Amino acid sequence: MRIVIIGAGEIGSNLARSLSADHDVVVVDILEQAISTLADELDVETRLGSGADPELLRSLGLDRTELFIAVTDADETNMMAVSIASQYLPKDATRIGRIRNRAYLADPSLHARFGLDIVINPEGLLADKIRRLLEIPGAYDVLQFEGGRVVVVAFRVRAGGPLDGQTVAKLAEHRSRLDFVIGALLRPPGPGGNRQKVIIPGGNDVLAAGDLAYFVTLRERLDDLCAWIRPDEQAARSVLVAGGGENSIRIAEVLSEAGFRTRLMIPKEMQAREASERLERATVLHADCTELEDLADILAEGIDTYVAASKSEAVNVLTAMMARKLGTQRTVTVTQRFDFMRMIKSVHDGVVLNPFDIAAAQVLRAIHNLKVLDVHLFAGEDAEALELVVPKGSPLVEVPLKDARFPKGSLATLIIRDGEIRIPRGGDTIQAGDRMVVFCRRGSMGALERLMDPDLK
């Protein structure tokens, strides 16, 4: 697939890294240093210039391009780039644009006029992700399928807890009561390592303290699952958000409107005043989270969750660590940089989120060869959870699940048929048109696609 990416910032450069191994990728940016860095690191074509320059766009071979992505920091550039490119792209090409401005986001007719098929708003996706996390006691990650009817929740395995030392098969004995399946385990790196291990588990795999276990369940069974795994924890109620930029304001807005008692710390007086006028249900404090005494005083006022969402990576990490030291039950650290995520996780046990990582799943949905309805990334993009449709003629049709030869590193966790959601057993058969939720290591995706549809090259 030929893919053109406009913008070589954090989201554009990391999309290029994810896609360049299997696709023909072209990256455009106005900054020479940004594209020269990518050219040295990746097998991609780079072009210097504005993505909204008609002459430059005409020179990119858009008539052969199947996916056009505009992800600069400027909404107007992204919309103009997509609009101009649409004149030259094939009719069936997918056009994706990043939009941050709330007025632009609220007008779907505007998206259509500029030719956008998919709109990416990392800030909004981040805020919604944090809201879903805080609604679930002890959750480190949460994914949703089928409009929220299916929930995937990651819990840390505690030493001596109900999961520690148990095989997947032993835990499956609870399925008749709780109705779940474990889709993946993320195991922390050993001494001297810096990369966690992704395990797509079989029955004999043993959960160990420190693992993140991804449970797939139905929304109506989630409370029972949480009561079993985290009987001593409750969902967040009172949240302190630290920041001042659009990320922190959006997070405070979403959380307060969802019913959380929300406070927002902003160090600059003018920004605090503007945020206070915008936020109807959150309390805005003119205070600096780097003043640790002030932070400690506010946290002591019944705060159970601290969200570090300033523009400084170092401030976010250090204040989140301080909050945990002061006894705050949960912390969420926001980072804009992919390369910081593993480092932060190695020194801090709280939740770490990157808004661009969350948004990248929307792009991946557009490039899969199969009919993919939804995609979520986890494990720092090392693994995916996908909802896909079983095509007619697939060798999996009419085969019992226990006999289906799924590629190593993949696991079918759910079957949706005629609106009914089932956590399957080994004797269940797969039918054409079934929707399946499959966990897959990134390296196994090609084999899974070929298994599902042998006609794919």
N, C-alpha and C positions, 0 to 999 in steps of 0.2 A: 504494500500500500504506500502511495506517495502522500506525505503529510507536510503541510506548511505551517510553521509556528511563527506568529508575529509577537515578538517580545522575548528577550533572553534574561528576564529577571528570575526570581526564585522559582516561580511556577513554570515558566517557559523552559528554562534550562533543565529542570528536573523532569519535565515531560520529555524533553529530548533525550535525556539519559535513559528513561524507561522505554522509549519507543525505537531508538536508533538501532538496536541490535537486530530487530526483525523487520524494520520498515525503512523506506527511503525518506529521510527527514531533511527539510530545509528550514533554517532558522534565520529570521530577519530581526535586526535591532539597530537603533541609532547610535549605540555606544560600541566603538571599535573594540574596547577591551573585553566587553561581554561576549561578543561573538568570536574573538580570537581565542579566548579561553576555551570555549566549546569546541572550536575547530581543532585545537591541540589535544583535547581530551577524548573527543568522540568522532565516529565516522559519520559526520553530517556535512551538508552543504551550508555555508553561511553567507549572508548578504548584508552589507552595511547600508542602512537607509531607513526611511520612515515606512512603516507598514501601511500608511494611508497615501503613499505616493503611487498614482495610477501607472506611471511608466515603469517603476520598479515591479509592481505587482504583475504587469503584463509580461515581464521578463522571467517569471518564476515557473513557467510551464503549468499554469493553473488548469489548462484543459485536460491534464493528466492527473490532477490532484483529487484524491477521494476524501480528504479530511483537511479542513482549514480552521486553524485555531488562533484567535487573537487575544492575547493575555498580557498586554502592556498594563502599566499603572494608570493609563488615561482612558476612561470610558469612551470619549469621543473618537480617539484613535482607533479603538477596537471596533466600534460600530461602523466607522467610515471604511476601515479595512475590509470588513465583511461585506459591506454594501458594494464596494468597488469590485472586490474579488468575485462576487456573485455573477457579474457580467461575463466572466470567463470560465467559471467552474462548471463541471458537468452538472446536469440537473439533479442527479442522485447523490452529489457530494454532500457531506455533513459539514455544517458551518457553526462553529462554537465561538462565543465571545464572553469575555469577562466584563461584568458591569458591577460597579460599587454604588453609584448614585441611587438613592432611594426613590427619587422621582422616576428615573429611567426604569428601575426594577418594577415599579408598580404599574407600568403601562405595557401590557403584552402586545398591543397593536403596534407600538414603537419597535418592538423586537421583530415583528413580522415585516414592517416597512424596511428595516435595514437588512433583512434576510437571515436573521439568526434562527437556527434550529434549536440550539441549546444555549442557555445562559448560565454562566458560572458566577457565583457570588460567594467567594471563600469566607468572607466575614459572617454572612448570614448562616452558612452551613456550620461554621464553628460554633456560633451561639446556640443553634438548635442541638448540636451534638452535646454541648455542655449541659443543656437543659435535660436531655434524655439521660445522661449519665447521673445527674444529681437526683433524679427521680427514683433511682434503683440503689438500695443500700449496698455499699462496698463494691460497686461496679468500676472496673478499670477501662472497659470499652463496651460500647453497645452499638449494634447494627440492627436494621429493621428491613423486613421484606413484607410483601403483600399488604402495603399500606399500614404497617404496624401490627398486623395480626400475628406475624412471626417475629420473635425477638431473639437476637443473639447477644449474650451477655458474657463478658470475661471477668472471672473472679480470680484473685490471687489465692493460691493454695497455701493455707496456714499450717505451720508445724503443729501437729497434734490435732488438727481439725478433722472434719468428717471426710475430707477428700485425700488427706495426706496418706501416702503409702498404699492407696487402693488401686486395683487394676480397673481399666475401663469396663471390663466385663462384670466385675463385682459391683461397680456403681450402677450398671445397667439394671441390676435387680430392683432398683428404686423406680424404674421407669413406669411401672403400672400405676404407681401412686403420683408421680411427679411429671411424667411424660416429657422427657428430654433426651437429647443425644449430645455427646461431646464431639464437636467438629474439629477442634485443633488444640494443641498445647504449645505454648511458647516457653521454652526453657532458658533461663538466664545463662549467659556465657560463663565458662569455668574460669579458674584463676588465669589472669593474663589475657583472656579473650575479651572481645568487644562486640561480638555479634551473637544474638540469641538464636537458638535452634528452633526451627519450626517442625513440629511433629504432627502429622495427620494420623491420628491414633487408630490402632487395632485393639482388639479385646485384651491382649496381653500387656499392653503398655501400662506403666505404673505412674501415677501422679506423684510428684515430689514437691516438698515445701519450696515455695518460690516460683513455681510454674504459674503461668496464666492459662486458665482453662476456659475455653470458649464453649458455652452451653447454648444449644439451640432449643427453644421451647415456644409454646403458644402464649400469647399475651395473657390469656385468662389463667394460665398456670404459673405465671411469673412470681406472684406473691408467695406461693407455696415453695417454690424453688429457693427464693431468697430466705425464707424462714428456716429452711433446712441448712443452707450454706452459711448464712450470716444472721443467726438468731439474735445476736447481741447488737446489731446495727439498725439504724433507721435511715430513711431517705433524708437528704439535706432539707433544712428548713430556713436557716439564716446564713446568708452568703455575703462575703466581702469581696468586691472586685477592685483590683488596683490597676490603674492605667492612666488613660487620658485621651488616647487615640480612638479611632472609629471602632476598633475591635472591642475595647473595654466598654464603650458606651452601648454598642449593640448587644453585648453579652448582658449587661445590666438591664437593658430594656426587655430582652426576651425573658430573663429570669424573673424580673418583677412582674411582668404581665402573666407569667405562669403561676404566680402565687407565692414565690419565694420572698422572704423578707430580705431585701437587697440593699446593700450600701455600696457606693462607688467612691473610691479615693482618687482625687485628681490633684496633682501638685500645683498647677497653674490656675490662678484665681479666675482669669477670664474664661478659660476652658471649663472650669467648674461651674461658673455662672451659666454658660451656654448649655451645658449638659443638664443642669437643674431645670432649665426652661423646657428642655426636650423631654425629660423623663418625668412622667406623671406619678409613677408608683414606687420609684427608687429614691433613696436618700443619697444626695450627693454631698460629699465632704471635701472641703478644700484642705487636703492633707497629703503628705508625701510618704509613700510606703518605705522609702529608704531611711526615713527617720524611725529607727527601730523601736524607740520608746513609744512613739505615737501608734505605730502598727500594733505593738503589744497591747496598748490600752484599748484599742478598738476591737481586737480579737478577743479580749477578755470579756466583752459585752455580749456574750452568748452566741458568738459566731461559730458555726460548725464546719464551714467550708470556705477556703480562701482560693480565689482565682487570680493568678498573677498574669496580667495581660498588658503590661507596659510595652513600649517599643524597645526596651533594653533586655537582651537575652540574660545578661548577668544579673540584673535586678530581679528578673522573674525567678531565676533559679535560687538566688540567695534568700529572697523574701519567702519563697515557698518552703525552703528548708527551715527558715526561722519559724514560720507558722507551725510546721509539724513539731518542732522542738518545744514550742509553747503550748502544745497540746491540741491544736486544731485537728479535728477528726479527719478531714479530707482536704487535699490540695489539688489544684489543676494548674499546670504551668503551660503557657502558650509560647511557642517559638516559631519564628518566621523562617528559620533555616533548617533544612533537612539534615545537614551534617551535624547539627547540635542535638538532634533527638536522641541518638544512642548515647552520646556523652552525658546528657542530663539524666537519662534513665539509669546510667551506671552509678550515679552518685545520689539519686533521689528516688524514693519509692512511690511518689505520687503519680497522678495521671499527667501525661505529657501529650500535647496536641499541636498539630501544625495545620493551619487552615488550608494550605495549598495541597497537603496530603489528602485531606478530606475531599477537596474539589477534584483531584485527579481521577477519582473513580468515575466521574461523569464522562471524562474523555475516554477512558478504557471501554466503557459500554459501547462506544461508537466504533471501536476497531476490532472487536471480536468477530470471528468468522461465523459463529453460531448466532442464533436468535437469542440474544441475551437481554433479559428484561431489567436486571439490576445487577450492580457490581459494588462490592465494598472491598477496600484494601485494608490490610492490617499487617502487623509485624514489620512496620517500616517498608511496606510495599513488597515484602518477600512472599506474601500469600494473598489469596483472594477468596472471597465468598461470593458466589454467583447464583443468580436465579436464571435458569435457561430453559428453553423449550426443546423437548425431545422431538427431532424431526421424523417425519414419516420415512420409512425405509432404514432407520437406524438399526444396527445389529443388536441394540439393547432391547428393542421392542419384543414383548412377550417373554423376556428372560427374567427368571427370579433374581432378585437383587443379590442373593448370596452367590449366584453363578456369573454375575456380570463382572467382566474383567476390567474394572476401572484401573487406570494407570496408577502406579505407585506414586503416592503423594497426593491422592485425591480421594474424596469420600462423599457419597450422597447422603444427605441428612434429612431431607424432606421431599415429599411428593405432594403436589397440589393437583387434584383432578376434579373437574366440574365444581370448582369452588371449595371442595373439601380438602383440608390440610391434614396430612398423615405423616407421623414419624414412622418410617417404614421398618418392618422386620425383614429378616433374610428371605422369607418365602414370598414376599410381595413382588409382583411383576410390574414392569415398566410398560406403559402404553404410549403410542404415538400421540403427541399433543400434550402429554404430561408436562407440568412445570416442575423442575427439580432445583433445590438449593444444594449446591455442591461446594465443598471446601477444597482448595487446590493450592499446592505450592506453585509459585510462578513458573518454575521450570517444567512443570507437568501439564501446563495449559495446552500446548500444541498436541500432545498425545491424547488429551481429553477431547479436544475438538475433532480429531480424526476418528476417535472411537464413536463419538456421537453421530458423526456424518462422514462416512468413508469416502464420499465424493470430493471432500476438501483436499486440496493439494498440500 
